[in-house]
């Protein structure tokens, strides 16, 4: 049976937790309809613990500490996703899947062909928390405010890979740069891809231009494929 996990920013690993009128209280009582004796975990970026439900009433739920849970999520490398802005629902999907796949930072990018110029940062951070609770990792990837493409280079770390059909095979490039692959910056364009001037600027800033395969991929498909290849390489 799947363990329900809940992120608490100020979680302090108390022996007893009493939870009243809040989103987690309503989810456990009214959505999940959990019963006395069932277990949940609470966590933040430092620690995760298992709790048993001891009491449920109309106004409160009481949890009793059982044991600490070891975090087995150990990524091979740090991944930063520079995602060009796309439509709201697709952007939210990318953030969710990037979180599940272990990305450390997500930096929205305003490129020349971006369909949008802004984001709802509060909404995206909520999606991050929900994805972290679901997938089992403990740390939350950081999401920044959007930055224009020409200004991303001060934030790029490690091996920089920009996706474009004109590039070299991604596996060959990563193998060639294996010593510099502990940190990887993935740069993904919007629908329609990057303009030539943007690709030229990337090359000038020593980014490797790579292709994932021989097909033209949607931006959200490219992002998740990119991350999957890098995180499992």
N, C-alpha and C positions, 0 to 999 in steps of 0.2 A: 504494500500500500504506500502511495506517495506521501512523503512527509511535507506538510505545509510549512513554508519558511516565511518569516516576516522580518523586514529590515527596520531596525530602530536606530536612528542616528546616535542617540544618547544612551544606548544600551550599556548597562554596567554589571551584568551578570549577577543580579540579585537572587537570593534564595527564593524569594516570593515576589511575584509581580501581580498587582491588581490593576486591571485595565477597565476604564469606564468609557464614556461616550466619545469614541474616536473611530476612524475608518477601519482599523484592525478589529476592534470590538464588534462592529456591525458585520464585517466580513465573516468572522468566525461564528457569530451567533445566528445571523439572518441569511447569509449566502451559503456558507459551508455547512451550517447547522451541526456543528460539532458538539460532542457530548462529554460529560464528566469522564475522566479516565483517558481520553484521547490525548495525543501528543502533538506538539508543534515545536518549531525552533525559532529563536530570536537571534539576530546577529547584527553586527556592524562590520566595519572593515578590519577590526582587531580580533574579534572573538565571536564564536557561535556556540549556543547552548541549547540543549534539549529540555523542554518543560512539559509537565503533565497538567491538564486542566483539573483543578480540584473543586471549583465551585462555578456555577453559572446561574445568574439571576437576571432580572429585567434591567438592572442598572450596572452590573459589573461582572467580570470574569476574573477568577483567581488562578494563577499558574504557579506551580511549584517546580523548582530546579531539579533536574535529574542527573545530567552530566554534560561536560563540555564535548563539542564535536570538532574533530580535527579537520582542517580545511585541506582537501586533497588537490585543489586546483593549483597547478604549478605550470604556468605558461613557459614555453620554450624560449620565447623572445618577447620584447616589448613592441607592440604594434600601434602606430598612430595612423588613424584614417582621416585623410583630407577629402571630404565628400562634397563635391559641387552640389549646390542646392537644386533640388528637384521638387516635384509636386508634393504637397503636404503628406498625403497618405503613403507615398513611396518613401519619403524621407523618414517618416516614423518607422516604417518597416525596416529600412536600413539600420537605423539606430537600435532597434530591437535585436536584429540578427547579429549585428556587430558586437553587441553586448554578450549575446549567447556564445559567440565564437571567440571571445577573449580579448577584444581590442581594449587598449589602455586609455586612449584619448580619441575623441571625435571632434574634428575641427571643420565646421561647415565653411564652404568656400563659395564666394561669388565669382564665377567665371563669366566669360563674355556671353555664353549661350545659356546661362542659368535662367530657369523659368521663374524663380522666385528670388527675392533679395533679402528676406528676413526669415526668422524662425520663431516659434513659440518655445522658448527655452524651458519654461516651467513644465510644459506638456512633455517635452522630450526627456527631461530628468525623471518625470513620473514613469515614463516608459522604461527607462534604464532600471529603476528600482524594481518594477514588476518583472523585467527580464532576468535580473540578478536573483530575485526570489525563486523564479521558476527553474533556472538552469543550474543552480548549485554553487556558483561562485560567490565570493564574499565581497570583493572590492568592486567599487562602482567606477566605471570609466568616466572621465571628465569630459564635459561638452562645453565648448567655448562659444562665444558670440561669433557670427559670421565674419570672415576676413576676406578681402579681395585677393584674387589669385596672385597678383604681382607682389603681395606682401607676405606670402606664406613662408618664404624661404628662411626667414629668421627663426621659424618654429619647426622646420624640418630637422629631424634627427636621424642619425645612422644612415643606412642605405635608403635612398629615395627612389621609388619606383612609380612612374607615371604610366597609366594604362592608355594604349593607343594601338590600333591595328597595324601601324607602320613599324612597331617596335620589334625587338628580338624576343624569342621565346622566354617566358618568365623563369622557367626552371633553369635554363642555361645561364641566365643572368644571376640568379641567386647563388648557384653553384660557383660561378666565377668570383662572386663577392662574398663568399662564405665567412671570411674572417671579419667582415663588416656587417654581419647580418643579425647581431644580437638585438639591435634596434632597427626597425624598418618603418619607413614612412610611405604609406600607400596613398597615391593621389589619383582620384577617380573623377572623370568629367561628367557633365550633365548629358541629357538627351542631345544627340547631335555631336557629342564629343568636344574636345578642345580645338580651338582655332590654331592655325599654324604658328602664329606669333606667340601663343602660349606654350606650345611645344618647344619652340626655339628658345624661349626664356627658361624653360625647364632644363634644357640641355646646357644652357649657359651656367645654370646653377648646379651642374653636375648630377642631375637626375638621370636615371636609366629609363629609357622608353621601352616598355615591354607590352607584349600581347599575351592574352590568356589562351586563345585558340584562334581558329580561322573564321569564326563567325562574328557578326556584329551584335553585341550584347546591349541590353538595356542597362542604364546606369546602376539600378539596384541589383541586377543580376551580376554585373561586373564587380561590384563591391563585395558581395557575399562570396563570389567565386575567388576573388583576389585574396580575401582574408582566410578562406578555407585552405587554399594552397599554401600560403605563407605559414599559417599556424600549425600545419601538419607536416611541413617540409623537414 
